[in-house]
Amino acid sequence: MNLSPSTPPDQRVAPHPWLLLAALFAVVLGVLAGCSEDGADAAMTDYHARLGNTLDIEIATAAKADWPRLPPARDMRLRIEGSELDALDFLALSGCAVQVTIGKRNSSLGKNAPPSQRLLLELEYLRLAPACIEAQRAEGEDELANTLESAWAQKREQLPALIFNATLGGEEFRKFWRPGALTPNYPAQTSSQVITALEAINAMTERWLAGDYRANNTAFELELSEIARGDGGELIRALVLQQQGLEAANTALEARRVEQPLCAFGPGDPTARVLKTVIEKFFVGGVQPWSAAIGRRKHDLLAPVTELETSLANATPDRYRDWRASRDERIAVASDAPKRHVETLKKFLEPCGGVSRVTR
């Protein structure tokens, strides 16, 4: 109801309680939405505001952070050539444990199995085939034994590519790297479970490549599902946001230094004293702890990823290799952003006698 100033007080109608509740709910939703987007880099926002007010400068960051995106899924899948097993009548292998494996992989479900299930089937073949090959030779079935042995050698050679397709090239790792909105206070709320899962996949890969083809199918799938919930994309986004925030401050500081140097008439400039307080409280005490937490998460999260990538380096498609190089370069540059900002601050305050404690 429109309450103009001319409406008599006794004719005004109070808003219905449900309307008040709806309005309050809308406000709360708006506040929560803002927190979900900005909470993770709140320290940077505070630092920008204090720095801008102290020096009367405007600090403008890029509207949207960019990051290296994975190549399309079709460019991440290595082609696995078929073998003579594809046309082999598994019934001819009566008495061999591998008979069931070949039956599963030659079925319609087996032929359309996702990469993780395809890997597990081939590992099962690699583990069970040698006993069947030996049995077939003992029975004088050399031709069948030769077919099984040829397929075994081919699968062993294809194993790194099969592992790549099921892990780094699979849907779970794509979800791991998928960018998304930062959770409030990232990375404070992250879990170590994804790191444990990555380390478990590395241990499995090491065993398989060394010739131990045993596999716990359920455990492997569970580890992959845990990796899919990981924060690789969120980590990169945090690093890029940190870089953009500090580079924006650097740009504003450099422009201010050229146009209106601090302490131009001596080191007694009162603005310098205020600025040093802002630096100690909001950069050293605010931004740097956030940067350190991101750095620790980067080390813990990327170390097992890099280990897996190194193990499968000879079975990596060119597009993934190029993306990895771009990713690592971007991460390295973003990780050095705090150091570059410290150098900018030192240069800015040099006429005033430098700045203490901005050395972390």
Buried (B, 14 or more C-beta within 10 A) or exposed (E): EEEEEEEEEEEEEEEEEEEEEEEEEEEEEEEEEEEEEBBBBBBBBBBBEBBBEBBEBEBEBEEEBEBBBBBEEEBBBBEBEEBEBEEBEBEEBEEBBBBEBBBBBBEEEBEEBEBBBBBBBBBBBBBBBBEBBBBBBEEEBEEBBBBBBEBBEBBBEBBBBBBBBBBBBBBBBBBBBBBEBBBBBBBEEBEEEBBEBBBBBBEBBEEBBEEEBEBEBEEBBEBBEBBBEBBBBBBBBBBBBBBBBBBBBBBBBEEBBEEEBBBEEEEEBEBBEBBBEBBBEBBBEBBBEBBEBBBEBBEBBBEBBEBBBEBBEEBBBEBBEEBBEEBBEBBEBBBEBBEBBBEBBEBBBBBBEEBEEBEE
